[in-house]
């Protein structure tokens, strides 16, 4: 006797959010889309500007990061962080979203 079954379909539906990128992307060397194509799409979709940080690496080709974040952290520090913490989590064919939290402590002796 053949058992009858009902297929179960699950879906998670969310609104497409503009911008589609919060703080940045890390692009693998063999990613299906290149940095230039993503930058053009971002320029069409949103006003905030993103800056490209090219990396000479065997896994990562570029980081696209919100320009305003680069006022709080240097490109060198960002690259160091990505190579140390993000690179081990990705393959060269991937594109990963970044949500960055950059905290700056300020002190003024004159006060």
C-alpha positions as CSV (number, residue, x, y, z in Angstrom):
1,X,0.0,0.0,0.0
2,X,1.5,3.3,-1.1
3,X,1.7,6.0,1.6
4,X,0.3,9.4,0.6
5,X,2.2,12.5,1.5
6,X,1.7,16.2,1.5
7,X,4.6,18.3,0.5
8,X,5.3,21.1,3.0
9,X,6.4,24.5,1.6
10,X,8.0,27.0,3.9
11,X,8.8,30.6,2.9
12,X,10.2,33.6,4.6
13,X,9.1,36.7,2.9
14,X,10.6,40.1,3.7
15,X,10.4,43.5,2.1
16,X,13.3,44.3,-0.2
17,X,15.3,46.9,1.7
18,X,17.0,49.8,0.1
19,X,19.9,49.9,0.6
20,X,20.5,46.2,0.1
21,X,23.9,46.6,1.8
22,X,24.3,47.9,5.3
23,X,28.0,48.7,5.8
24,X,29.9,46.7,3.2
25,X,30.6,43.6,1.2
26,X,33.6,41.4,1.0
27,X,34.1,40.0,-2.5
28,X,35.9,36.8,-3.2
29,X,38.4,36.5,-6.2
30,X,36.1,34.1,-8.0
31,X,32.7,35.7,-7.0
32,X,30.0,35.5,-9.7
33,X,29.7,39.3,-9.7
34,X,32.6,41.8,-9.8
35,X,33.2,44.9,-7.8
36,X,32.5,47.2,-10.7
37,X,29.1,45.7,-11.4
38,X,28.1,45.9,-7.7
39,X,29.3,49.5,-7.5
40,X,27.2,50.5,-10.5
41,X,24.1,48.8,-9.0
42,X,24.6,50.6,-5.7
43,X,24.9,54.0,-7.4
44,X,21.6,53.3,-9.1
45,X,19.8,52.1,-5.9
46,X,21.1,54.5,-3.3
47,X,22.6,57.8,-2.4
48,X,25.2,56.9,0.3
49,X,28.6,56.3,-1.3
50,X,30.7,53.2,-1.0
51,X,34.4,53.1,-1.4
52,X,36.3,50.2,-3.0
53,X,39.3,48.8,-1.1
54,X,41.3,46.5,-3.4
55,X,43.1,43.6,-1.8
56,X,46.0,41.6,-3.2
57,X,45.0,38.2,-1.7
58,X,44.4,34.6,-2.8
59,X,40.8,34.6,-1.5
60,X,39.5,38.2,-1.3
61,X,39.6,40.7,-4.2
62,X,37.8,43.7,-2.8
63,X,36.0,45.2,0.1
64,X,33.1,47.7,-0.6
65,X,32.6,49.8,2.5
66,X,30.4,52.7,3.3
67,X,32.6,55.8,2.9
68,X,31.3,57.3,6.2
69,X,32.8,54.3,8.1
70,X,36.3,55.1,6.7
71,X,36.1,58.4,8.6
72,X,36.3,56.3,11.8
73,X,38.6,53.5,10.8
74,X,41.5,53.5,8.4
75,X,41.6,51.4,5.3
76,X,44.6,49.5,6.6
77,X,42.9,48.6,9.8
78,X,39.8,47.5,8.0
79,X,41.8,45.3,5.6
80,X,43.8,43.8,8.6
81,X,40.5,43.0,10.3
82,X,38.9,41.4,7.2
83,X,42.0,39.3,6.4
84,X,42.3,38.1,10.0
85,X,38.6,37.6,10.9
86,X,36.5,37.3,7.7
87,X,38.8,35.6,5.3
88,X,38.9,32.3,7.2
89,X,35.1,32.1,7.0
90,X,34.8,32.5,3.2
91,X,35.7,30.9,-0.1
92,X,36.9,32.8,-3.2
93,X,33.5,32.3,-4.9
94,X,31.6,34.1,-2.2
95,X,30.3,37.6,-1.6
96,X,29.7,38.3,2.1
97,X,27.7,41.1,3.7
98,X,29.3,43.1,6.4
99,X,27.6,44.8,9.4
100,X,30.3,46.7,11.1
101,X,30.3,48.3,14.5
102,X,33.0,50.9,14.8
103,X,33.4,52.7,18.2
104,X,35.7,55.6,18.6
105,X,36.6,56.8,22.1
106,X,37.5,60.5,22.3
107,X,39.3,62.3,25.1
108,X,40.1,65.9,25.5
109,X,42.5,67.0,28.2
110,X,41.5,70.7,27.8
111,X,38.1,70.2,29.4
